[in-house]
Amino acid sequence: MTPIPATQHAIQYTGVDRFEHNRRKAVDPIGPTQLLLQVEACGICFSDTKLLHAFENHPRKLPVVAGLTETELGEIPSYHPGPEPTVPGHEPVARIVAAGDAVTHFRVGERVLVQADWRHLPTAASSGAFGYNFEGALQEYVVVDERMVVVGGEEFLLRVSEGPSAAAVALVEPWATVEAAYARAERNTLKRGGQLLVVADPGAEPGGLSSLLAQAEPSLITVVGLDAGKLAQQAVTATLDELGQGFDDIVYYGSDAAMVERLSGLLGNGSLLCVVLAGARLDRRVQLDVGRVHYDFVRYIGTTGDDPVVAYREIPASGEIRPGDRVAIIGAAGPMGLMHTMRAAVLGVPDITIDATDLNDDRLRHLAAVVAPAAATHGVPVRVVNSGTDPLRPGYTYLTCLVPVPAVLAQAVDLAGDRAIVNAFAGFPTGTLADLDLQAIIEHHVFLIGTSGSQMADLASVLAKVETGVLDTSISLDAITGMAGFADAIASVMDRTSGGKIMVYPQLHDQGLVRVVDLSEKLPLVAALLHDGRWTRHAEQALLAEVGGSGANDGAR
């Protein structure tokens, strides 16, 4: 067993838009309940740039408020909330090289994939996460505590076989977030046992409310502008000024855009705001927090009639692509866009068509080269479109937006046809307002969704496909780098010049950024081991040997 060093190379975020390559960061000692992971590889995600820009104000960089006590959190050396420097990187594969005496679920030598989204450790605005308020994998070694990664019998470290390359395994996490974006079940009734707020403009009548309540009864009903006694025994009257955030459902009888905006601020996580127009029209477009659609699963629905049951009934069961959908993927030629496009092309849903858009012709050519063969095999028409020179026309029934620009998401809504799903996959920060045509959303029963992260089931599903050869995640790999190339890599992600994912090998201290297409020129021995231009385990082993690494699959050190 190779001795574990006292210091290591690490990328550290030290403040807003500040990072450094620390060449002598201490390797933390482990306590009785802790594991030391040696990182094999870690992908760079666009979310890493959001953490860099927001730093201590990022919802996942805030202190943990439940799940572990302050004393327990203080025992974890990798816990660095708020303004403390942290190590990013939440798409890793690693090997357990040391374990405390009280560890019971894992053993030294196991190869693991980290599920980074720890919703059992909430912050005031989101959840704790590996690579955020807990140090991540853009370093050679990282400590995790078994109390963080085992909860109620569920393990957040997923065991991995020795077969796939480190890059293929590390790419499971972003592919899993793509799966999760379509898999989340959507609620189409009031939340049973939840909190309902009913608001009515002067003169409005609360039609259909009894039918809505018959489907699922909330524990508390609060009314504004109505007589509570006429609705239900448990209803109470209030004014808006008395209310705070946290309602599971809000039903608004009215057409005042300013009121919709005000009510949206009272929504809790996983909530629905239903606008009942009763023949009226909203007086303007509405400014809505699309960051909360993405991170807090907030949804907006409505009806032009007077019965909210109609609006709830139109909610799709999930965000999955449906037979016959006319699909537009906006921002398709980036790293995540390629995954969305490939997933749609091979999904097996009949009679769909795909328009994949971007503004960069070079990236579009790369996208077409990767996706076209698989799409042809599955009989799915895919058209790559430079939407800057060939604007899209309305009528799409499924739109996925990967561009984190509010105006682009608003445009996606404008392109939506009847009963379309608009998937806001782009990670808008909470508080990002988009000027949306809510009148059109209501008239055409457009459903705006968003998700963040993935669940263990999503990871396990994608990993199984990788290990059995059904899915080659490395089709999305654009470049590799060691620690010295991180600055160029993160700049490429921020500038959207990368045509795919970038993989960091922390043990390669001085290796710069190299695109896979340039390997034949810069690392010919590695390039010779690619398969049809794609990354392989043999190419990875050659990289580690040629550049001076110790190997991605050497076992415990």
C-alpha positions as CSV (number, residue, x, y, z in Angstrom):
1,M,0.0,0.0,0.0
2,T,1.4,3.4,-1.0
3,P,1.5,5.8,1.9
4,I,-1.0,8.6,2.0
5,P,0.8,11.9,1.7
6,A,0.5,14.7,4.2
7,T,-0.3,17.3,1.5
8,Q,-1.9,17.2,-1.9
9,H,-2.9,19.3,-4.9
10,A,-6.3,20.9,-4.8
11,I,-8.5,23.5,-6.5
12,Q,-10.0,25.8,-3.8
13,Y,-12.7,28.4,-4.2
14,T,-11.7,31.3,-1.8
15,G,-14.4,33.9,-2.6
16,V,-16.6,35.3,-5.3
17,D,-14.9,34.6,-8.6
18,R,-11.7,33.6,-6.8
19,F,-10.0,30.3,-6.9
20,E,-6.4,28.9,-6.6
21,H,-4.5,25.8,-7.4
22,N,-3.2,24.9,-3.9
23,R,-0.2,22.6,-4.3
24,R,0.2,21.9,-0.6
25,K,-3.3,21.5,0.8
26,A,-3.3,19.2,3.9
27,V,-4.8,15.8,3.5
28,D,-7.3,15.7,6.4
29,P,-7.1,13.0,9.0
30,I,-10.1,10.8,9.4
31,G,-12.2,10.3,12.6
32,P,-13.8,7.0,13.7
33,T,-16.9,7.4,11.5
34,Q,-15.1,8.8,8.4
35,L,-13.7,7.6,5.1
36,L,-10.8,8.9,3.1
37,L,-11.5,8.8,-0.7
38,Q,-8.7,8.9,-3.3
39,V,-10.2,10.7,-6.3
40,E,-9.6,9.0,-9.7
41,A,-11.4,11.6,-11.8
42,C,-13.9,14.3,-11.5
43,G,-16.0,16.1,-14.2
44,I,-16.4,19.9,-14.3
45,C,-20.0,21.0,-14.3
46,F,-21.6,24.4,-15.2
47,S,-22.9,24.3,-11.6
48,D,-19.3,24.7,-10.5
49,T,-19.3,28.1,-12.2
50,K,-22.5,29.1,-10.3
51,L,-20.8,28.3,-7.0
52,L,-17.8,30.3,-8.1
53,H,-19.9,33.3,-8.9
54,A,-22.1,33.1,-5.8
55,F,-19.8,31.5,-3.3
56,E,-21.1,31.9,0.2
57,N,-24.5,33.1,-1.1
58,H,-25.1,29.9,-3.1
59,P,-28.0,28.0,-1.5
60,R,-25.8,24.9,-1.1
61,K,-22.9,26.8,0.5
62,L,-25.0,27.8,3.4
63,P,-24.7,26.1,6.8
64,V,-26.6,22.8,7.4
65,V,-29.6,23.4,9.6
66,A,-30.8,19.8,10.3
67,G,-29.8,16.2,9.9
68,L,-26.5,16.5,11.9
69,T,-25.9,18.5,15.1
70,E,-23.4,21.3,15.2
71,T,-21.1,19.1,17.2
72,E,-21.2,16.4,14.6
73,L,-20.7,18.8,11.8
74,G,-17.7,20.3,13.6
75,E,-16.1,16.8,13.7
76,I,-16.1,16.7,9.8
77,P,-12.9,18.3,8.5
78,S,-14.4,18.7,5.0
79,Y,-17.4,20.8,6.1
80,H,-16.8,24.4,5.1
81,P,-20.0,26.4,4.9
82,G,-20.5,30.1,4.3
83,P,-17.3,32.2,3.6
84,E,-14.9,29.4,4.3
85,P,-12.8,28.2,1.3
86,T,-14.1,25.0,-0.2
87,V,-13.1,22.5,-2.9
88,P,-15.6,22.2,-5.8
89,G,-16.2,19.0,-7.8
90,H,-19.4,16.9,-7.5
91,E,-19.0,14.5,-10.4
92,P,-16.3,12.1,-9.1
93,V,-15.4,8.5,-9.0
94,A,-13.0,7.6,-6.1
95,R,-11.6,4.7,-4.1
96,I,-11.8,4.2,-0.4
97,V,-8.2,4.2,0.9
98,A,-8.8,4.5,4.7
99,A,-11.7,4.0,7.1
100,G,-12.3,4.8,10.7
101,D,-12.9,2.1,13.3
102,A,-16.6,2.9,13.6
103,V,-17.4,2.7,9.8
104,T,-19.8,-0.2,9.2
105,H,-21.1,0.1,5.7
106,F,-18.0,0.5,3.5
107,R,-14.5,-1.0,3.4
108,V,-11.1,0.0,2.1
109,G,-10.5,-0.8,-1.5
110,E,-14.1,-0.2,-2.7
111,R,-14.5,1.9,-5.8
112,V,-17.4,4.3,-5.4
113,L,-19.5,6.9,-7.2
114,V,-20.6,9.8,-5.0
115,Q,-24.3,10.9,-5.0
116,A,-23.6,14.6,-4.2
117,D,-27.1,16.0,-3.5
118,W,-27.7,15.4,0.3
119,R,-31.3,16.5,0.8
120,H,-31.2,14.9,4.3
121,L,-28.8,17.7,5.3
122,P,-30.9,20.8,4.4
123,T,-29.6,24.4,4.4
124,A,-31.9,27.4,4.9
125,A,-32.4,27.6,1.1
126,S,-31.6,24.3,-0.4
127,S,-29.6,21.2,0.7
128,G,-26.1,20.3,1.7
129,A,-24.0,19.0,-1.1
130,F,-20.6,17.4,-1.8
131,G,-18.6,20.0,-3.7
132,Y,-20.4,22.9,-2.0
133,N,-20.6,23.3,1.8
134,F,-18.8,19.9,2.0
135,E,-15.5,19.7,0.1
136,G,-15.7,18.0,-3.3
137,A,-13.4,16.0,-5.5
138,L,-11.2,18.5,-7.3
139,Q,-8.4,17.4,-5.0
140,E,-6.5,14.1,-4.7
141,Y,-8.1,13.0,-1.4
142,V,-11.3,14.0,0.4
143,V,-12.9,13.0,3.7
144,V,-16.6,12.0,3.9
145,D,-18.4,10.9,7.1
146,E,-20.5,7.8,7.1
147,R,-23.1,9.8,8.9
148,M,-23.4,12.0,5.8
149,V,-23.6,9.2,3.3
150,V,-25.8,6.6,5.1
151,V,-29.3,7.7,6.1
152,G,-32.1,5.4,7.1
153,G,-30.4,2.5,5.4
154,E,-29.9,4.4,2.1
155,E,-26.2,4.8,1.0
156,F,-25.1,7.8,-1.0
157,L,-21.9,6.1,-2.1
158,L,-22.6,3.8,-5.0
159,R,-20.2,0.9,-5.5
160,V,-18.6,0.6,-9.0
161,S,-17.0,-2.3,-10.8
162,E,-13.5,-2.3,-12.0
163,G,-14.4,-2.4,-15.7
164,P,-15.4,1.1,-16.8
165,S,-12.9,3.9,-17.1
166,A,-12.9,6.6,-14.4
167,A,-14.2,9.1,-16.9
168,A,-17.1,6.9,-17.9
169,V,-18.1,6.5,-14.3
170,A,-17.6,10.1,-13.4
171,L,-19.9,11.0,-16.3
172,V,-22.7,8.9,-14.8
173,E,-23.6,11.8,-12.4
174,P,-24.4,14.4,-15.2
175,W,-26.2,11.8,-17.2
176,A,-28.2,10.9,-14.1
177,T,-29.3,14.6,-13.7
178,V,-30.5,14.4,-17.3
179,E,-32.6,11.3,-16.5
180,A,-33.9,13.0,-13.4
181,A,-35.0,16.0,-15.4
182,Y,-37.6,13.8,-17.1
183,A,-38.5,11.3,-14.4
184,R,-39.9,13.5,-11.6
185,A,-43.5,12.7,-10.8
186,E,-45.7,15.8,-10.9
187,R,-48.6,16.4,-8.5
188,N,-52.1,17.1,-10.1
189,T,-54.2,17.6,-7.0
190,L,-53.9,19.8,-3.9
191,K,-51.2,18.5,-1.5
192,R,-53.0,16.2,0.9
193,G,-52.4,17.6,4.4
194,G,-50.7,20.7,3.0
195,Q,-51.4,24.4,3.3
196,L,-53.8,26.0,0.8
197,L,-54.1,29.7,0.2
198,V,-57.1,31.0,-1.6
199,V,-57.0,34.6,-2.9
200,A,-59.8,36.4,-4.8
201,D,-60.0,39.8,-6.4
202,P,-63.0,41.9,-5.4
203,G,-66.2,40.5,-6.8
204,A,-64.6,37.1,-7.9
205,E,-66.4,33.9,-7.0
206,P,-64.4,30.9,-5.9
207,G,-65.9,28.4,-8.4
208,G,-64.9,24.7,-8.4
209,L,-63.1,24.9,-5.1
210,S,-65.3,22.3,-3.4
211,S,-64.4,19.8,-6.2
212,L,-60.8,20.6,-5.8
213,L,-61.0,20.0,-2.0
214,A,-62.8,16.7,-2.5
215,Q,-59.8,15.3,-4.4
216,A,-57.3,16.0,-1.6
217,E,-57.9,17.8,1.6
218,P,-55.3,20.2,3.0
219,S,-54.7,20.5,6.7
220,L,-55.2,24.3,6.6
221,I,-57.0,26.7,4.3
222,T,-56.2,30.4,4.5
223,V,-58.4,32.8,2.5
224,V,-57.8,36.4,1.4
225,G,-60.7,38.5,0.0
226,L,-63.3,35.8,0.8
227,D,-65.5,34.8,3.7
228,A,-63.7,31.8,5.3
229,G,-66.9,30.4,6.7
230,K,-68.4,29.7,3.3
231,L,-65.5,27.5,2.2
232,A,-64.6,24.9,4.9
233,Q,-64.6,24.5,8.6
234,Q,-60.8,24.7,8.9
235,A,-60.4,27.8,6.8
236,V,-59.1,31.0,8.4
237,T,-59.2,34.6,7.1
238,A,-56.0,36.7,6.7
239,T,-54.5,39.6,4.9
240,L,-51.6,39.2,2.6
241,D,-49.4,41.3,4.9
242,E,-49.8,38.6,7.6
243,L,-48.6,35.8,5.4
244,G,-45.2,34.3,4.8
245,Q,-43.6,31.8,2.4
246,G,-44.5,28.2,2.7
247,F,-47.9,27.5,1.0
248,D,-48.1,24.2,-0.9
249,D,-51.0,25.4,-3.1
250,I,-52.2,28.9,-3.9
251,V,-55.4,29.3,-5.9
252,Y,-55.9,32.9,-7.2
253,Y,-59.2,34.0,-8.6
254,G,-58.2,37.1,-10.6
255,S,-56.1,38.6,-13.4
256,D,-53.8,41.1,-11.8
257,A,-50.2,40.3,-12.9
258,A,-48.8,42.2,-9.9
259,M,-50.8,40.0,-7.6
260,V,-49.5,36.9,-9.3
261,E,-46.0,38.1,-8.7
262,R,-46.7,38.9,-5.1
263,L,-48.3,35.5,-4.5
264,S,-45.4,33.7,-6.1
265,G,-43.3,34.9,-3.2
266,L,-45.5,32.9,-0.8
267,L,-45.0,29.5,-2.4
268,G,-43.1,26.8,-0.6
269,N,-41.0,24.0,-2.1
270,G,-42.8,21.7,-4.4
271,S,-45.7,24.0,-4.6
272,L,-48.3,25.1,-7.2
273,L,-49.8,28.5,-8.0
274,C,-53.1,28.2,-9.9
275,V,-54.5,31.3,-11.6
276,V,-58.3,31.1,-12.3
277,L,-59.0,33.8,-14.9
278,A,-62.8,33.3,-15.2
279,G,-62.9,34.9,-18.7
280,A,-60.6,37.8,-17.8
281,R,-57.0,38.3,-19.1
282,L,-53.8,39.1,-17.4
283,D,-52.9,42.7,-17.9
284,R,-49.3,42.1,-18.9
285,R,-46.5,39.5,-18.9
286,V,-45.5,38.3,-15.4
287,Q,-42.1,38.4,-13.7
288,L,-41.6,34.9,-12.2
289,D,-38.7,33.4,-10.3
290,V,-37.5,30.7,-12.6
291,G,-34.7,29.8,-10.2
292,R,-37.4,28.4,-7.9
293,V,-38.8,26.4,-10.7
294,H,-35.4,24.7,-11.1
295,Y,-34.3,24.4,-7.4
296,D,-37.6,24.4,-5.4
297,F,-39.9,22.6,-7.9
298,V,-42.4,25.5,-8.0
299,R,-45.0,25.2,-10.7
300,Y,-47.4,27.6,-12.4
301,I,-50.8,26.5,-13.8
302,G,-54.1,28.1,-14.6
303,T,-57.4,28.1,-16.5
304,T,-59.3,30.6,-18.6
305,G,-62.5,29.4,-17.0
306,D,-63.7,29.4,-13.4
307,D,-62.8,25.9,-12.3
308,P,-59.3,25.2,-10.9
309,V,-59.8,21.5,-11.2
310,V,-59.4,21.9,-15.0
311,A,-55.9,23.4,-14.5
312,Y,-54.8,20.7,-12.1
313,R,-56.2,18.0,-14.4
314,E,-54.0,19.2,-17.3
315,I,-50.7,18.7,-15.3
316,P,-48.7,15.8,-17.0
317,A,-47.8,12.8,-14.8
318,S,-44.1,13.6,-15.3
319,G,-41.7,15.6,-17.4
320,E,-41.1,12.7,-19.9
321,I,-41.1,13.1,-23.6
322,R,-44.4,11.8,-25.1
323,P,-45.2,9.9,-28.3
324,G,-45.6,12.3,-31.2
325,D,-43.8,15.2,-29.4
326,R,-42.2,17.9,-31.6
327,V,-39.0,18.5,-29.5
328,A,-36.7,21.5,-29.4
329,I,-33.5,21.4,-27.4
330,I,-32.3,24.9,-27.0
331,G,-28.5,25.0,-26.3
332,A,-28.1,21.5,-27.5
333,A,-24.5,21.7,-28.6
334,G,-23.0,22.2,-25.1
335,P,-22.0,19.3,-22.8
336,M,-25.4,18.8,-21.2
337,G,-27.3,19.6,-24.4
338,L,-25.5,16.7,-26.2
339,M,-26.7,14.4,-23.4
340,H,-30.3,15.6,-23.7
341,T,-30.2,15.3,-27.5
342,M,-28.8,11.8,-27.4
343,R,-31.2,10.7,-24.7
344,A,-34.2,11.9,-26.8
345,A,-32.8,10.3,-29.9
346,V,-32.4,6.8,-28.4
347,L,-35.4,6.9,-25.9
348,G,-37.6,4.7,-28.1
349,V,-40.6,7.0,-27.9
350,P,-42.4,6.8,-31.2
351,D,-43.1,9.5,-33.8
352,I,-41.0,12.3,-32.2
353,T,-38.9,14.8,-34.1
354,I,-36.0,16.8,-32.7
355,D,-34.7,20.2,-33.5
356,A,-31.3,20.7,-31.7
357,T,-30.3,24.4,-31.6
358,D,-27.2,26.4,-30.8
359,L,-25.4,29.5,-32.0
360,N,-22.0,27.9,-32.8
361,D,-21.7,26.1,-36.1
362,D,-18.6,24.2,-35.0
363,R,-20.3,22.8,-32.0
364,L,-23.4,22.0,-34.0
365,R,-21.3,19.9,-36.4
366,H,-19.8,18.0,-33.5
367,L,-23.2,17.4,-32.1
368,A,-24.5,16.1,-35.5
369,A,-21.5,13.8,-35.8
370,V,-22.1,12.3,-32.4
371,V,-25.9,12.0,-32.4
372,A,-26.8,11.3,-36.1
373,P,-25.7,7.6,-36.2
374,A,-27.7,6.7,-33.1
375,A,-30.7,8.8,-34.2
376,A,-30.7,7.1,-37.6
377,T,-30.6,3.6,-36.0
378,H,-33.7,4.5,-34.0
379,G,-35.4,6.2,-36.9
380,V,-35.7,9.6,-35.2
381,P,-35.4,12.7,-37.4
382,V,-32.9,15.1,-35.8
383,R,-32.2,18.6,-37.3
384,V,-29.3,20.7,-36.0
385,V,-30.2,24.4,-36.3
386,N,-28.3,27.6,-35.8
387,S,-31.2,29.5,-34.3
388,G,-29.3,32.8,-34.8
389,T,-29.6,32.5,-38.6
390,D,-32.6,30.1,-38.8
391,P,-35.1,31.1,-36.0
392,L,-37.4,28.5,-34.6
393,R,-41.1,28.8,-35.2
394,P,-43.9,28.2,-32.6
395,G,-45.7,25.0,-32.2
396,Y,-43.2,22.7,-30.3
397,T,-44.8,20.3,-27.8
398,Y,-41.6,19.7,-25.8
399,L,-38.9,22.3,-25.2
400,T,-35.8,21.8,-23.1
401,C,-33.9,25.0,-22.4
402,L,-30.2,24.6,-21.4
403,V,-29.3,28.3,-21.7
404,P,-29.4,30.1,-18.3
405,V,-30.6,33.4,-19.8
406,P,-34.1,34.5,-18.7
407,A,-35.0,35.9,-22.1
408,V,-34.1,32.6,-23.8
409,L,-36.4,30.7,-21.4
410,A,-39.2,33.3,-22.1
411,Q,-38.6,32.7,-25.8
412,A,-39.0,28.9,-25.2
413,V,-42.4,29.6,-23.6
414,D,-43.4,31.7,-26.6
415,L,-42.5,28.8,-28.9
416,A,-44.7,26.3,-27.0
417,G,-47.8,24.9,-28.6
418,D,-50.9,23.4,-26.9
419,R,-50.1,21.2,-23.9
420,A,-46.4,21.7,-24.3
421,I,-43.9,20.9,-21.6
422,V,-41.1,23.5,-21.2
423,N,-38.2,22.0,-19.3
424,A,-36.1,24.7,-17.6
425,F,-33.0,22.5,-17.2
426,A,-30.7,25.5,-17.1
427,G,-29.7,26.2,-13.6
428,F,-31.0,29.7,-13.0
429,P,-30.0,31.0,-9.5
430,T,-32.9,31.4,-7.1
431,G,-34.1,35.0,-7.5
432,T,-33.7,35.1,-11.3
433,L,-36.8,36.7,-12.8
434,A,-38.0,35.9,-16.3
435,D,-40.7,37.9,-18.1
436,L,-43.1,35.1,-19.0
437,D,-46.3,35.2,-21.0
438,L,-48.4,33.5,-18.3
439,Q,-51.6,34.3,-20.3
440,A,-50.3,32.0,-23.1
441,I,-49.2,29.4,-20.5
442,I,-52.7,29.3,-19.1
443,E,-54.5,29.4,-22.5
444,H,-52.5,26.6,-24.0
445,H,-52.0,24.5,-20.9
446,V,-48.2,24.9,-21.1
447,F,-46.4,23.2,-18.2
448,L,-43.1,24.8,-17.1
449,I,-40.9,22.4,-15.1
450,G,-37.4,22.3,-13.7
451,T,-35.3,19.9,-11.6
452,S,-32.0,20.0,-9.8
453,G,-29.6,17.1,-9.1
454,S,-30.5,13.5,-9.2
455,Q,-31.6,10.6,-6.9
456,M,-29.8,7.4,-6.1
457,A,-32.2,5.5,-8.4
458,D,-31.2,7.8,-11.3
459,L,-27.5,7.1,-10.6
460,A,-28.0,3.4,-10.3
461,S,-30.0,3.2,-13.5
462,V,-27.3,5.0,-15.5
463,L,-24.4,3.2,-13.9
464,A,-26.1,-0.2,-14.7
465,K,-26.3,0.9,-18.4
466,V,-22.6,1.8,-18.3
467,E,-21.4,-1.4,-16.7
468,T,-23.5,-3.6,-19.0
469,G,-22.3,-1.7,-22.2
470,V,-25.8,-0.3,-23.0
471,L,-24.6,3.3,-22.6
472,D,-21.2,4.8,-23.4
473,T,-21.2,8.0,-21.3
474,S,-17.8,9.0,-22.8
475,I,-19.5,10.1,-26.0
476,S,-20.0,13.4,-24.1
477,L,-16.3,13.8,-23.2
478,D,-14.6,16.7,-24.9
479,A,-11.4,17.2,-23.1
480,I,-9.1,16.0,-20.3
481,T,-6.9,17.9,-17.9
482,G,-4.8,17.7,-14.8
483,M,-4.8,20.3,-12.1
484,A,-2.7,22.8,-14.0
485,G,-5.4,23.1,-16.7
486,F,-8.3,23.9,-14.4
487,A,-8.3,27.6,-15.1
488,D,-8.6,27.0,-18.8
489,A,-11.2,24.3,-18.2
490,I,-13.5,26.4,-16.1
491,A,-13.1,29.3,-18.5
492,S,-14.2,27.0,-21.3
493,V,-17.3,26.0,-19.4
494,M,-18.1,29.6,-18.5
495,D,-17.6,30.8,-22.1
496,R,-19.5,27.8,-23.5
497,T,-16.7,27.0,-25.9
498,S,-16.5,23.3,-24.9
499,G,-18.4,20.9,-27.1
500,G,-18.7,18.4,-24.2
501,K,-17.7,17.5,-20.7
502,I,-14.2,18.1,-19.3
503,M,-12.6,15.5,-17.0
504,V,-10.0,16.4,-14.4
505,Y,-7.5,13.8,-13.2
506,P,-6.2,15.3,-9.8
507,Q,-3.2,13.1,-9.7
508,L,-1.9,14.7,-12.9
509,H,-0.6,17.9,-11.3
510,D,1.0,19.6,-14.2
511,Q,-1.1,18.4,-17.2
512,G,-2.9,21.1,-19.1
513,L,-6.2,21.0,-20.9
514,V,-6.3,18.8,-24.0
515,R,-9.3,18.2,-26.2
516,V,-9.9,14.6,-27.2
517,V,-9.7,15.6,-30.9
518,D,-6.2,17.0,-30.3
519,L,-4.8,14.0,-28.5
520,S,-3.2,12.6,-31.7
521,E,-1.0,15.7,-31.8
522,K,-0.3,16.3,-28.1
523,L,-0.5,12.8,-26.6
524,P,-0.2,10.3,-29.5
525,L,0.3,7.2,-27.4
526,V,-3.0,8.0,-25.6
527,A,-4.8,8.8,-28.9
528,A,-3.8,5.4,-30.4
529,L,-6.0,3.7,-27.7
530,L,-9.2,5.7,-28.5
531,H,-12.1,3.7,-30.0
532,D,-13.7,5.5,-32.9
533,G,-12.4,8.7,-31.5
534,R,-13.9,8.0,-28.0
535,W,-12.3,7.7,-24.6
536,T,-11.5,4.2,-23.3
537,R,-10.1,2.7,-20.2
538,H,-7.0,1.8,-22.0
539,A,-6.5,5.4,-23.2
540,E,-7.0,6.5,-19.6
541,Q,-4.4,4.1,-18.3
542,A,-2.0,5.3,-21.0
543,L,-2.6,8.9,-20.0
544,L,-1.9,8.2,-16.4
545,A,1.3,6.2,-17.3
546,E,2.6,8.7,-19.9
547,V,2.0,11.8,-17.9
548,G,3.3,10.3,-14.6
549,G,0.1,9.4,-12.7
550,S,-0.2,6.3,-10.6
551,G,-3.2,4.8,-12.5
552,A,-6.9,5.3,-12.1
553,N,-7.5,1.7,-10.9
554,D,-4.5,0.9,-8.7
555,G,-6.5,0.2,-5.6
556,A,-5.9,1.6,-2.1
557,R,-2.8,3.7,-1.5
